[in-house]
């Protein structure tokens, strides 16, 4: 059995919604799901300004795919409209 770590949330109906689709080569698969829910004390320790590692990794994967596909923004245009003081 292969393990894949992903992040997601549980909606009001109890459905598991993943933040990003799982990039697997063949579908469908029967899977086993283990849900880790933070305790109240763990929730207080989470810094709302910290971006989860999995979200950062997913963003970097998307950026790499876009760069490989030629979907790039020239560096000279990246700061247009941003007022950095």
PDB file with SEQRES, HELIX, SHEET and CRYST1 records, atoms N, CA, C and O in Angstrom:
SEQRES   1 A   85  UNK UNK UNK UNK UNK UNK UNK UNK UNK UNK UNK UNK UNK          
SEQRES   2 A   85  UNK UNK UNK UNK UNK UNK UNK UNK UNK UNK UNK UNK UNK          
SEQRES   3 A   85  UNK UNK UNK UNK UNK UNK UNK UNK UNK UNK UNK UNK UNK          
SEQRES   4 A   85  UNK UNK UNK UNK UNK UNK UNK UNK UNK UNK UNK UNK UNK          
SEQRES   5 A   85  UNK UNK UNK UNK UNK UNK UNK UNK UNK UNK UNK UNK UNK          
SEQRES   6 A   85  UNK UNK UNK UNK UNK UNK UNK UNK UNK UNK UNK UNK UNK          
SEQRES   7 A   85  UNK UNK UNK UNK UNK UNK UNK                                  
HELIX    1 AA1 UNK A   40  UNK A   45  1                                   6    
HELIX    2 AA2 UNK A   53  UNK A   68  1                                  16    
HELIX    3 AA3 UNK A   75  UNK A   78  1                                   4    
SHEET    1 AA1 2 UNK A   8  UNK A  10  0                                        
SHEET    2 AA1 2 UNK A  16  UNK A  18 -1                                        
CRYST1    1.000    1.000    1.000  90.00  90.00  90.00 P 1           1          
ATOM      1  N   UNK A   1       0.852  -1.182   0.000  1.00  0.00           N  
ATOM      2  CA  UNK A   1       0.000   0.000   0.000  1.00  0.00           C  
ATOM      3  C   UNK A   1       0.893   1.240   0.000  1.00  0.00           C  
ATOM      4  O   UNK A   1       1.890   1.287   0.720  1.00  0.00           O  
ATOM      5  N   UNK A   2       0.548   2.218  -0.786  1.00  0.00           N  
ATOM      6  CA  UNK A   2       1.298   3.469  -0.922  1.00  0.00           C  
ATOM      7  C   UNK A   2       0.612   4.551  -0.089  1.00  0.00           C  
ATOM      8  O   UNK A   2      -0.616   4.641  -0.086  1.00  0.00           O  
ATOM      9  N   UNK A   3       1.388   5.370   0.613  1.00  0.00           N  
ATOM     10  CA  UNK A   3       0.834   6.462   1.418  1.00  0.00           C  
ATOM     11  C   UNK A   3       1.066   7.790   0.705  1.00  0.00           C  
ATOM     12  O   UNK A   3       2.155   8.054   0.196  1.00  0.00           O  
ATOM     13  N   UNK A   4       0.021   8.624   0.676  1.00  0.00           N  
ATOM     14  CA  UNK A   4       0.108   9.960   0.097  1.00  0.00           C  
ATOM     15  C   UNK A   4      -0.458  10.922   1.138  1.00  0.00           C  
ATOM     16  O   UNK A   4      -1.602  10.767   1.564  1.00  0.00           O  
ATOM     17  N   UNK A   5       0.324  11.905   1.547  1.00  0.00           N  
ATOM     18  CA  UNK A   5      -0.134  12.887   2.514  1.00  0.00           C  
ATOM     19  C   UNK A   5      -0.738  14.070   1.769  1.00  0.00           C  
ATOM     20  O   UNK A   5      -0.085  14.660   0.908  1.00  0.00           O  
ATOM     21  N   UNK A   6      -1.971  14.417   2.091  1.00  0.00           N  
ATOM     22  CA  UNK A   6      -2.648  15.559   1.490  1.00  0.00           C  
ATOM     23  C   UNK A   6      -3.359  16.342   2.593  1.00  0.00           C  
ATOM     24  O   UNK A   6      -3.585  15.825   3.687  1.00  0.00           O  
ATOM     25  N   UNK A   7      -3.700  17.566   2.299  1.00  0.00           N  
ATOM     26  CA  UNK A   7      -4.469  18.363   3.244  1.00  0.00           C  
ATOM     27  C   UNK A   7      -5.857  18.591   2.684  1.00  0.00           C  
ATOM     28  O   UNK A   7      -6.079  18.479   1.479  1.00  0.00           O  
ATOM     29  N   UNK A   8      -6.771  18.907   3.550  1.00  0.00           N  
ATOM     30  CA  UNK A   8      -8.138  19.159   3.123  1.00  0.00           C  
ATOM     31  C   UNK A   8      -8.965  19.627   4.303  1.00  0.00           C  
ATOM     32  O   UNK A   8      -8.443  20.018   5.347  1.00  0.00           O  
ATOM     33  N   UNK A   9     -10.264  19.575   4.103  1.00  0.00           N  
ATOM     34  CA  UNK A   9     -11.175  19.983   5.179  1.00  0.00           C  
ATOM     35  C   UNK A   9     -12.430  19.123   5.105  1.00  0.00           C  
ATOM     36  O   UNK A   9     -12.698  18.473   4.095  1.00  0.00           O  
ATOM     37  N   UNK A  10     -13.176  19.131   6.171  1.00  0.00           N  
ATOM     38  CA  UNK A  10     -14.444  18.416   6.210  1.00  0.00           C  
ATOM     39  C   UNK A  10     -15.540  19.468   6.169  1.00  0.00           C  
ATOM     40  O   UNK A  10     -15.567  20.371   7.005  1.00  0.00           O  
ATOM     41  N   UNK A  11     -16.448  19.358   5.198  1.00  0.00           N  
ATOM     42  CA  UNK A  11     -17.503  20.359   5.067  1.00  0.00           C  
ATOM     43  C   UNK A  11     -18.646  20.076   6.044  1.00  0.00           C  
ATOM     44  O   UNK A  11     -18.591  19.112   6.809  1.00  0.00           O  
ATOM     45  N   UNK A  12     -19.672  20.911   6.015  1.00  0.00           N  
ATOM     46  CA  UNK A  12     -20.791  20.811   6.954  1.00  0.00           C  
ATOM     47  C   UNK A  12     -21.567  19.503   6.817  1.00  0.00           C  
ATOM     48  O   UNK A  12     -22.236  19.083   7.762  1.00  0.00           O  
ATOM     49  N   UNK A  13     -21.486  18.856   5.658  1.00  0.00           N  
ATOM     50  CA  UNK A  13     -22.182  17.585   5.450  1.00  0.00           C  
ATOM     51  C   UNK A  13     -21.302  16.389   5.806  1.00  0.00           C  
ATOM     52  O   UNK A  13     -21.736  15.246   5.670  1.00  0.00           O  
ATOM     53  N   UNK A  14     -20.075  16.636   6.259  1.00  0.00           N  
ATOM     54  CA  UNK A  14     -19.171  15.555   6.633  1.00  0.00           C  
ATOM     55  C   UNK A  14     -18.363  15.005   5.477  1.00  0.00           C  
ATOM     56  O   UNK A  14     -17.722  13.963   5.618  1.00  0.00           O  
ATOM     57  N   UNK A  15     -18.378  15.678   4.335  1.00  0.00           N  
ATOM     58  CA  UNK A  15     -17.598  15.234   3.172  1.00  0.00           C  
ATOM     59  C   UNK A  15     -16.166  15.736   3.273  1.00  0.00           C  
ATOM     60  O   UNK A  15     -15.922  16.866   3.697  1.00  0.00           O  
ATOM     61  N   UNK A  16     -15.231  14.895   2.883  1.00  0.00           N  
ATOM     62  CA  UNK A  16     -13.829  15.263   2.866  1.00  0.00           C  
ATOM     63  C   UNK A  16     -13.525  15.951   1.537  1.00  0.00           C  
ATOM     64  O   UNK A  16     -13.777  15.388   0.472  1.00  0.00           O  
ATOM     65  N   UNK A  17     -12.984  17.167   1.598  1.00  0.00           N  
ATOM     66  CA  UNK A  17     -12.648  17.933   0.397  1.00  0.00           C  
ATOM     67  C   UNK A  17     -11.141  18.196   0.435  1.00  0.00           C  
ATOM     68  O   UNK A  17     -10.637  18.842   1.354  1.00  0.00           O  
ATOM     69  N   UNK A  18     -10.435  17.690  -0.564  1.00  0.00           N  
ATOM     70  CA  UNK A  18      -8.986  17.857  -0.624  1.00  0.00           C  
ATOM     71  C   UNK A  18      -8.626  19.234  -1.170  1.00  0.00           C  
ATOM     72  O   UNK A  18      -9.326  19.775  -2.026  1.00  0.00           O  
ATOM     73  N   UNK A  19      -7.528  19.796  -0.666  1.00  0.00           N  
ATOM     74  CA  UNK A  19      -7.064  21.098  -1.144  1.00  0.00           C  
ATOM     75  C   UNK A  19      -6.562  21.019  -2.578  1.00  0.00           C  
ATOM     76  O   UNK A  19      -6.722  21.970  -3.344  1.00  0.00           O  
ATOM     77  N   UNK A  20      -5.962  19.906  -2.946  1.00  0.00           N  
ATOM     78  CA  UNK A  20      -5.428  19.698  -4.293  1.00  0.00           C  
ATOM     79  C   UNK A  20      -5.778  18.279  -4.732  1.00  0.00           C  
ATOM     80  O   UNK A  20      -5.814  17.376  -3.895  1.00  0.00           O  
ATOM     81  N   UNK A  21      -6.036  18.059  -6.015  1.00  0.00           N  
ATOM     82  CA  UNK A  21      -6.282  16.687  -6.476  1.00  0.00           C  
ATOM     83  C   UNK A  21      -5.031  15.825  -6.324  1.00  0.00           C  
ATOM     84  O   UNK A  21      -3.907  16.319  -6.417  1.00  0.00           O  
ATOM     85  N   UNK A  22      -5.238  14.556  -6.095  1.00  0.00           N  
ATOM     86  CA  UNK A  22      -4.123  13.617  -5.993  1.00  0.00           C  
ATOM     87  C   UNK A  22      -3.665  13.281  -7.396  1.00  0.00           C  
ATOM     88  O   UNK A  22      -4.462  12.865  -8.236  1.00  0.00           O  
ATOM     89  N   UNK A  23      -2.375  13.463  -7.649  1.00  0.00           N  
ATOM     90  CA  UNK A  23      -1.803  13.232  -8.975  1.00  0.00           C  
ATOM     91  C   UNK A  23      -1.393  11.765  -9.097  1.00  0.00           C  
ATOM     92  O   UNK A  23      -0.211  11.438  -8.992  1.00  0.00           O  
ATOM     93  N   UNK A  24      -2.335  10.913  -9.310  1.00  0.00           N  
ATOM     94  CA  UNK A  24      -2.088   9.477  -9.449  1.00  0.00           C  
ATOM     95  C   UNK A  24      -2.240   9.118 -10.919  1.00  0.00           C  
ATOM     96  O   UNK A  24      -2.982   9.780 -11.645  1.00  0.00           O  
ATOM     97  N   UNK A  25      -1.551   8.085 -11.360  1.00  0.00           N  
ATOM     98  CA  UNK A  25      -1.546   7.762 -12.782  1.00  0.00           C  
ATOM     99  C   UNK A  25      -2.791   7.006 -13.240  1.00  0.00           C  
ATOM    100  O   UNK A  25      -3.223   7.184 -14.379  1.00  0.00           O  
ATOM    101  N   UNK A  26      -3.365   6.188 -12.407  1.00  0.00           N  
ATOM    102  CA  UNK A  26      -4.522   5.413 -12.845  1.00  0.00           C  
ATOM    103  C   UNK A  26      -5.639   5.483 -11.808  1.00  0.00           C  
ATOM    104  O   UNK A  26      -5.391   5.394 -10.605  1.00  0.00           O  
ATOM    105  N   UNK A  27      -6.846   5.639 -12.279  1.00  0.00           N  
ATOM    106  CA  UNK A  27      -8.026   5.710 -11.416  1.00  0.00           C  
ATOM    107  C   UNK A  27      -9.015   4.671 -11.891  1.00  0.00           C  
ATOM    108  O   UNK A  27      -8.832   4.204 -13.015  1.00  0.00           O  
ATOM    109  N   UNK A  28      -9.997   4.269 -11.203  1.00  0.00           N  
ATOM    110  CA  UNK A  28     -10.238   4.558  -9.778  1.00  0.00           C  
ATOM    111  C   UNK A  28      -9.481   3.585  -8.878  1.00  0.00           C  
ATOM    112  O   UNK A  28      -9.060   2.512  -9.310  1.00  0.00           O  
ATOM    113  N   UNK A  29      -9.322   3.978  -7.639  1.00  0.00           N  
ATOM    114  CA  UNK A  29      -8.683   3.142  -6.629  1.00  0.00           C  
ATOM    115  C   UNK A  29      -9.576   3.085  -5.396  1.00  0.00           C  
ATOM    116  O   UNK A  29     -10.232   4.068  -5.051  1.00  0.00           O  
ATOM    117  N   UNK A  30      -9.599   1.957  -4.752  1.00  0.00           N  
ATOM    118  CA  UNK A  30     -10.186   1.867  -3.419  1.00  0.00           C  
ATOM    119  C   UNK A  30      -9.107   2.380  -2.477  1.00  0.00           C  
ATOM    120  O   UNK A  30      -7.957   1.955  -2.587  1.00  0.00           O  
ATOM    121  N   UNK A  31      -9.435   3.273  -1.559  1.00  0.00           N  
ATOM    122  CA  UNK A  31      -8.444   3.848  -0.661  1.00  0.00           C  
ATOM    123  C   UNK A  31      -8.878   3.692   0.789  1.00  0.00           C  
ATOM    124  O   UNK A  31     -10.045   3.448   1.096  1.00  0.00           O  
ATOM    125  N   UNK A  32      -7.903   3.842   1.655  1.00  0.00           N  
ATOM    126  CA  UNK A  32      -8.157   3.866   3.088  1.00  0.00           C  
ATOM    127  C   UNK A  32      -7.813   5.270   3.555  1.00  0.00           C  
ATOM    128  O   UNK A  32      -6.736   5.777   3.242  1.00  0.00           O  
ATOM    129  N   UNK A  33      -8.710   5.904   4.297  1.00  0.00           N  
ATOM    130  CA  UNK A  33      -8.518   7.289   4.708  1.00  0.00           C  
ATOM    131  C   UNK A  33      -8.380   7.356   6.228  1.00  0.00           C  
ATOM    132  O   UNK A  33      -9.204   6.806   6.959  1.00  0.00           O  
ATOM    133  N   UNK A  34      -7.335   8.032   6.693  1.00  0.00           N  
ATOM    134  CA  UNK A  34      -7.153   8.307   8.115  1.00  0.00           C  
ATOM    135  C   UNK A  34      -7.220   9.818   8.266  1.00  0.00           C  
ATOM    136  O   UNK A  34      -6.421  10.535   7.664  1.00  0.00           O  
ATOM    137  N   UNK A  35      -8.153  10.307   9.053  1.00  0.00           N  
ATOM    138  CA  UNK A  35      -8.344  11.746   9.231  1.00  0.00           C  
ATOM    139  C   UNK A  35      -7.756  12.150  10.578  1.00  0.00           C  
ATOM    140  O   UNK A  35      -8.130  11.597  11.612  1.00  0.00           O  
ATOM    141  N   UNK A  36      -6.843  13.105  10.569  1.00  0.00           N  
ATOM    142  CA  UNK A  36      -6.243  13.633  11.794  1.00  0.00           C  
ATOM    143  C   UNK A  36      -6.876  14.988  12.085  1.00  0.00           C  
ATOM    144  O   UNK A  36      -6.725  15.931  11.309  1.00  0.00           O  
ATOM    145  N   UNK A  37      -7.572  15.079  13.190  1.00  0.00           N  
ATOM    146  CA  UNK A  37      -8.251  16.317  13.575  1.00  0.00           C  
ATOM    147  C   UNK A  37      -7.507  16.909  14.763  1.00  0.00           C  
ATOM    148  O   UNK A  37      -7.333  16.228  15.773  1.00  0.00           O  
ATOM    149  N   UNK A  38      -7.062  18.159  14.670  1.00  0.00           N  
ATOM    150  CA  UNK A  38      -6.315  18.750  15.786  1.00  0.00           C  
ATOM    151  C   UNK A  38      -7.195  18.904  17.025  1.00  0.00           C  
ATOM    152  O   UNK A  38      -8.381  19.220  16.932  1.00  0.00           O  
ATOM    153  N   UNK A  39      -6.586  18.676  18.175  1.00  0.00           N  
ATOM    154  CA  UNK A  39      -7.264  18.914  19.444  1.00  0.00           C  
ATOM    155  C   UNK A  39      -7.364  20.421  19.660  1.00  0.00           C  
ATOM    156  O   UNK A  39      -6.682  21.191  18.984  1.00  0.00           O  
ATOM    157  N   UNK A  40      -8.203  20.844  20.592  1.00  0.00           N  
ATOM    158  CA  UNK A  40      -8.376  22.282  20.848  1.00  0.00           C  
ATOM    159  C   UNK A  40      -7.062  22.944  21.228  1.00  0.00           C  
ATOM    160  O   UNK A  40      -6.803  24.076  20.820  1.00  0.00           O  
ATOM    161  N   UNK A  41      -6.221  22.254  22.009  1.00  0.00           N  
ATOM    162  CA  UNK A  41      -4.944  22.840  22.404  1.00  0.00           C  
ATOM    163  C   UNK A  41      -4.010  22.979  21.206  1.00  0.00           C  
ATOM    164  O   UNK A  41      -3.215  23.918  21.152  1.00  0.00           O  
ATOM    165  N   UNK A  42      -4.094  22.056  20.240  1.00  0.00           N  
ATOM    166  CA  UNK A  42      -3.260  22.131  19.044  1.00  0.00           C  
ATOM    167  C   UNK A  42      -3.711  23.262  18.129  1.00  0.00           C  
ATOM    168  O   UNK A  42      -2.882  23.904  17.485  1.00  0.00           O  
ATOM    169  N   UNK A  43      -5.005  23.510  18.066  1.00  0.00           N  
ATOM    170  CA  UNK A  43      -5.536  24.567  17.208  1.00  0.00           C  
ATOM    171  C   UNK A  43      -5.016  25.922  17.670  1.00  0.00           C  
ATOM    172  O   UNK A  43      -4.697  26.777  16.844  1.00  0.00           O  
ATOM    173  N   UNK A  44      -4.928  26.126  18.983  1.00  0.00           N  
ATOM    174  CA  UNK A  44      -4.456  27.406  19.517  1.00  0.00           C  
ATOM    175  C   UNK A  44      -2.986  27.641  19.168  1.00  0.00           C  
ATOM    176  O   UNK A  44      -2.545  28.787  19.084  1.00  0.00           O  
ATOM    177  N   UNK A  45      -2.222  26.555  18.962  1.00  0.00           N  
ATOM    178  CA  UNK A  45      -0.805  26.695  18.672  1.00  0.00           C  
ATOM    179  C   UNK A  45      -0.531  27.042  17.213  1.00  0.00           C  
ATOM    180  O   UNK A  45       0.586  27.440  16.884  1.00  0.00           O  
ATOM    181  N   UNK A  46      -1.508  26.905  16.338  1.00  0.00           N  
ATOM    182  CA  UNK A  46      -1.306  27.168  14.922  1.00  0.00           C  
ATOM    183  C   UNK A  46      -1.273  28.674  14.683  1.00  0.00           C  
ATOM    184  O   UNK A  46      -2.187  29.400  15.075  1.00  0.00           O  
ATOM    185  N   UNK A  47      -0.214  29.124  14.042  1.00  0.00           N  
ATOM    186  CA  UNK A  47      -0.070  30.536  13.705  1.00  0.00           C  
ATOM    187  C   UNK A  47      -0.820  30.785  12.405  1.00  0.00           C  
ATOM    188  O   UNK A  47      -0.487  30.179  11.387  1.00  0.00           O  
ATOM    189  N   UNK A  48      -1.832  31.667  12.410  1.00  0.00           N  
ATOM    190  CA  UNK A  48      -2.618  31.910  11.197  1.00  0.00           C  
ATOM    191  C   UNK A  48      -1.803  32.506  10.048  1.00  0.00           C  
ATOM    192  O   UNK A  48      -2.232  32.466   8.895  1.00  0.00           O  
ATOM    193  N   UNK A  49      -0.622  33.062  10.366  1.00  0.00           N  
ATOM    194  CA  UNK A  49       0.235  33.613   9.316  1.00  0.00           C  
ATOM    195  C   UNK A  49       1.120  32.565   8.667  1.00  0.00           C  
ATOM    196  O   UNK A  49       1.736  32.838   7.637  1.00  0.00           O  
ATOM    197  N   UNK A  50       1.201  31.362   9.248  1.00  0.00           N  
ATOM    198  CA  UNK A  50       2.015  30.288   8.695  1.00  0.00           C  
ATOM    199  C   UNK A  50       1.258  29.561   7.599  1.00  0.00           C  
ATOM    200  O   UNK A  50       0.141  29.090   7.813  1.00  0.00           O  
ATOM    201  N   UNK A  51       1.861  29.472   6.437  1.00  0.00           N  
ATOM    202  CA  UNK A  51       1.277  28.711   5.339  1.00  0.00           C  
ATOM    203  C   UNK A  51       1.699  27.257   5.515  1.00  0.00           C  
ATOM    204  O   UNK A  51       2.887  26.980   5.684  1.00  0.00           O  
ATOM    205  N   UNK A  52       0.737  26.312   5.478  1.00  0.00           N  
ATOM    206  CA  UNK A  52       1.095  24.905   5.648  1.00  0.00           C  
ATOM    207  C   UNK A  52       2.094  24.447   4.587  1.00  0.00           C  
ATOM    208  O   UNK A  52       2.037  24.876   3.434  1.00  0.00           O  
ATOM    209  N   UNK A  53       3.002  23.575   4.994  1.00  0.00           N  
ATOM    210  CA  UNK A  53       4.060  23.085   4.116  1.00  0.00           C  
ATOM    211  C   UNK A  53       3.479  22.454   2.862  1.00  0.00           C  
ATOM    212  O   UNK A  53       3.987  22.684   1.764  1.00  0.00           O  
ATOM    213  N   UNK A  54       2.417  21.659   3.006  1.00  0.00           N  
ATOM    214  CA  UNK A  54       1.824  21.007   1.843  1.00  0.00           C  
ATOM    215  C   UNK A  54       1.274  22.034   0.847  1.00  0.00           C  
ATOM    216  O   UNK A  54       1.354  21.832  -0.365  1.00  0.00           O  
ATOM    217  N   UNK A  55       0.722  23.124   1.355  1.00  0.00           N  
ATOM    218  CA  UNK A  55       0.209  24.182   0.474  1.00  0.00           C  
ATOM    219  C   UNK A  55       1.358  24.852  -0.282  1.00  0.00           C  
ATOM    220  O   UNK A  55       1.223  25.169  -1.464  1.00  0.00           O  
ATOM    221  N   UNK A  56       2.479  25.065   0.390  1.00  0.00           N  
ATOM    222  CA  UNK A  56       3.650  25.654  -0.255  1.00  0.00           C  
ATOM    223  C   UNK A  56       4.176  24.717  -1.333  1.00  0.00           C  
ATOM    224  O   UNK A  56       4.487  25.153  -2.442  1.00  0.00           O  
ATOM    225  N   UNK A  57       4.277  23.420  -1.007  1.00  0.00           N  
ATOM    226  CA  UNK A  57       4.752  22.444  -1.984  1.00  0.00           C  
ATOM    227  C   UNK A  57       3.838  22.404  -3.207  1.00  0.00           C  
ATOM    228  O   UNK A  57       4.318  22.353  -4.339  1.00  0.00           O  
ATOM    229  N   UNK A  58       2.522  22.428  -2.982  1.00  0.00           N  
ATOM    230  CA  UNK A  58       1.567  22.396  -4.089  1.00  0.00           C  
ATOM    231  C   UNK A  58       1.721  23.643  -4.962  1.00  0.00           C  
ATOM    232  O   UNK A  58       1.651  23.561  -6.189  1.00  0.00           O  
ATOM    233  N   UNK A  59       1.931  24.795  -4.324  1.00  0.00           N  
ATOM    234  CA  UNK A  59       2.119  26.041  -5.073  1.00  0.00           C  
ATOM    235  C   UNK A  59       3.395  25.991  -5.903  1.00  0.00           C  
ATOM    236  O   UNK A  59       3.411  26.446  -7.046  1.00  0.00           O  
ATOM    237  N   UNK A  60       4.454  25.444  -5.339  1.00  0.00           N  
ATOM    238  CA  UNK A  60       5.710  25.331  -6.079  1.00  0.00           C  
ATOM    239  C   UNK A  60       5.569  24.366  -7.252  1.00  0.00           C  
ATOM    240  O   UNK A  60       6.124  24.611  -8.323  1.00  0.00           O  
ATOM    241  N   UNK A  61       4.824  23.257  -7.059  1.00  0.00           N  
ATOM    242  CA  UNK A  61       4.593  22.317  -8.159  1.00  0.00           C  
ATOM    243  C   UNK A  61       3.829  22.994  -9.294  1.00  0.00           C  
ATOM    244  O   UNK A  61       4.173  22.825 -10.464  1.00  0.00           O  
ATOM    245  N   UNK A  62       2.781  23.768  -8.947  1.00  0.00           N  
ATOM    246  CA  UNK A  62       2.008  24.482  -9.967  1.00  0.00           C  
ATOM    247  C   UNK A  62       2.890  25.478 -10.714  1.00  0.00           C  
ATOM    248  O   UNK A  62       2.820  25.582 -11.938  1.00  0.00           O  
ATOM    249  N   UNK A  63       3.720  26.211  -9.969  1.00  0.00           N  
ATOM    250  CA  UNK A  63       4.601  27.211 -10.588  1.00  0.00           C  
ATOM    251  C   UNK A  63       5.595  26.542 -11.534  1.00  0.00           C  
ATOM    252  O   UNK A  63       5.873  27.064 -12.614  1.00  0.00           O  
ATOM    253  N   UNK A  64       6.127  25.397 -11.136  1.00  0.00           N  
ATOM    254  CA  UNK A  64       7.067  24.682 -11.996  1.00  0.00           C  
ATOM    255  C   UNK A  64       6.375  24.201 -13.266  1.00  0.00           C  
ATOM    256  O   UNK A  64       6.939  24.302 -14.356  1.00  0.00           O  
ATOM    257  N   UNK A  65       5.159  23.678 -13.134  1.00  0.00           N  
ATOM    258  CA  UNK A  65       4.405  23.235 -14.309  1.00  0.00           C  
ATOM    259  C   UNK A  65       4.112  24.405 -15.240  1.00  0.00           C  
ATOM    260  O   UNK A  65       4.206  24.268 -16.459  1.00  0.00           O  
ATOM    261  N   UNK A  66       3.757  25.555 -14.669  1.00  0.00           N  
ATOM    262  CA  UNK A  66       3.474  26.735 -15.484  1.00  0.00           C  
ATOM    263  C   UNK A  66       4.742  27.210 -16.192  1.00  0.00           C  
ATOM    264  O   UNK A  66       4.691  27.598 -17.359  1.00  0.00           O  
ATOM    265  N   UNK A  67       5.879  27.181 -15.493  1.00  0.00           N  
ATOM    266  CA  UNK A  67       7.135  27.596 -16.105  1.00  0.00           C  
ATOM    267  C   UNK A  67       7.507  26.670 -17.246  1.00  0.00           C  
ATOM    268  O   UNK A  67       7.953  27.131 -18.296  1.00  0.00           O  
ATOM    269  N   UNK A  68       7.329  25.362 -17.054  1.00  0.00           N  
ATOM    270  CA  UNK A  68       7.635  24.396 -18.106  1.00  0.00           C  
ATOM    271  C   UNK A  68       6.722  24.584 -19.313  1.00  0.00           C  
ATOM    272  O   UNK A  68       7.125  24.328 -20.448  1.00  0.00           O  
ATOM    273  N   UNK A  69       5.495  25.031 -19.067  1.00  0.00           N  
ATOM    274  CA  UNK A  69       4.532  25.241 -20.147  1.00  0.00           C  
ATOM    275  C   UNK A  69       4.693  26.619 -20.794  1.00  0.00           C  
ATOM    276  O   UNK A  69       3.957  26.963 -21.718  1.00  0.00           O  
ATOM    277  N   UNK A  70       5.651  27.402 -20.309  1.00  0.00           N  
ATOM    278  CA  UNK A  70       5.881  28.718 -20.889  1.00  0.00           C  
ATOM    279  C   UNK A  70       4.927  29.780 -20.384  1.00  0.00           C  
ATOM    280  O   UNK A  70       4.867  30.875 -20.943  1.00  0.00           O  
ATOM    281  N   UNK A  71       4.181  29.476 -19.336  1.00  0.00           N  
ATOM    282  CA  UNK A  71       3.229  30.434 -18.765  1.00  0.00           C  
ATOM    283  C   UNK A  71       3.929  31.236 -17.676  1.00  0.00           C  
ATOM    284  O   UNK A  71       3.691  31.031 -16.485  1.00  0.00           O  
ATOM    285  N   UNK A  72       4.800  32.158 -18.105  1.00  0.00           N  
ATOM    286  CA  UNK A  72       5.599  32.931 -17.168  1.00  0.00           C  
ATOM    287  C   UNK A  72       5.309  34.406 -17.311  1.00  0.00           C  
ATOM    288  O   UNK A  72       4.940  34.877 -18.387  1.00  0.00           O  
ATOM    289  N   UNK A  73       5.476  35.120 -16.241  1.00  0.00           N  
ATOM    290  CA  UNK A  73       5.339  36.571 -16.232  1.00  0.00           C  
ATOM    291  C   UNK A  73       6.744  37.154 -16.139  1.00  0.00           C  
ATOM    292  O   UNK A  73       7.486  36.807 -15.220  1.00  0.00           O  
ATOM    293  N   UNK A  74       7.129  38.029 -17.065  1.00  0.00           N  
ATOM    294  CA  UNK A  74       8.469  38.620 -16.991  1.00  0.00           C  
ATOM    295  C   UNK A  74       8.692  39.326 -15.656  1.00  0.00           C  
ATOM    296  O   UNK A  74       7.784  39.965 -15.124  1.00  0.00           O  
ATOM    297  N   UNK A  75       9.892  39.208 -15.126  1.00  0.00           N  
ATOM    298  CA  UNK A  75      10.230  39.803 -13.839  1.00  0.00           C  
ATOM    299  C   UNK A  75       9.936  41.298 -13.826  1.00  0.00           C  
ATOM    300  O   UNK A  75       9.536  41.846 -12.799  1.00  0.00           O  
ATOM    301  N   UNK A  76      10.131  41.950 -14.951  1.00  0.00           N  
ATOM    302  CA  UNK A  76       9.899  43.396 -15.017  1.00  0.00           C  
ATOM    303  C   UNK A  76       8.433  43.760 -14.772  1.00  0.00           C  
ATOM    304  O   UNK A  76       8.135  44.890 -14.385  1.00  0.00           O  
ATOM    305  N   UNK A  77       7.516  42.811 -14.996  1.00  0.00           N  
ATOM    306  CA  UNK A  77       6.091  43.076 -14.796  1.00  0.00           C  
ATOM    307  C   UNK A  77       5.578  42.628 -13.429  1.00  0.00           C  
ATOM    308  O   UNK A  77       4.476  43.004 -13.031  1.00  0.00           O  
ATOM    309  N   UNK A  78       6.356  41.837 -12.713  1.00  0.00           N  
ATOM    310  CA  UNK A  78       5.879  41.283 -11.450  1.00  0.00           C  
ATOM    311  C   UNK A  78       5.556  42.336 -10.396  1.00  0.00           C  
ATOM    312  O   UNK A  78       4.630  42.157  -9.605  1.00  0.00           O  
ATOM    313  N   UNK A  79       6.307  43.427 -10.380  1.00  0.00           N  
ATOM    314  CA  UNK A  79       6.113  44.438  -9.346  1.00  0.00           C  
ATOM    315  C   UNK A  79       5.217  45.587  -9.783  1.00  0.00           C  
ATOM    316  O   UNK A  79       4.999  46.523  -9.014  1.00  0.00           O  
ATOM    317  N   UNK A  80       4.692  45.534 -11.005  1.00  0.00           N  
ATOM    318  CA  UNK A  80       3.816  46.609 -11.470  1.00  0.00           C  
ATOM    319  C   UNK A  80       2.560  46.657 -10.598  1.00  0.00           C  
ATOM    320  O   UNK A  80       1.924  45.633 -10.353  1.00  0.00           O  
ATOM    321  N   UNK A  81       2.222  47.836 -10.145  1.00  0.00           N  
ATOM    322  CA  UNK A  81       1.017  48.019  -9.349  1.00  0.00           C  
ATOM    323  C   UNK A  81       1.189  47.700  -7.877  1.00  0.00           C  
ATOM    324  O   UNK A  81       0.240  47.833  -7.105  1.00  0.00           O  
ATOM    325  N   UNK A  82       2.395  47.277  -7.464  1.00  0.00           N  
ATOM    326  CA  UNK A  82       2.631  46.980  -6.060  1.00  0.00           C  
ATOM    327  C   UNK A  82       3.395  48.159  -5.466  1.00  0.00           C  
ATOM    328  O   UNK A  82       4.469  48.535  -5.936  1.00  0.00           O  
ATOM    329  N   UNK A  83       2.807  48.728  -4.420  1.00  0.00           N  
ATOM    330  CA  UNK A  83       3.432  49.868  -3.746  1.00  0.00           C  
ATOM    331  C   UNK A  83       4.159  49.333  -2.518  1.00  0.00           C  
ATOM    332  O   UNK A  83       3.554  49.178  -1.457  1.00  0.00           O  
ATOM    333  N   UNK A  84       5.447  49.051  -2.655  1.00  0.00           N  
ATOM    334  CA  UNK A  84       6.247  48.521  -1.564  1.00  0.00           C  
ATOM    335  C   UNK A  84       6.952  49.662  -0.869  1.00  0.00           C  
ATOM    336  O   UNK A  84       7.863  50.273  -1.427  1.00  0.00           O  
ATOM    337  N   UNK A  85       6.531  49.949   0.350  1.00  0.00           N  
ATOM    338  CA  UNK A  85       7.150  51.044   1.101  1.00  0.00           C  
ATOM    339  C   UNK A  85       7.989  50.506   2.210  1.00  0.00           C  
ATOM    340  O   UNK A  85       8.593  51.276   2.956  1.00  0.00           O  
TER     341      UNK A  85                                                      
END                                                                             
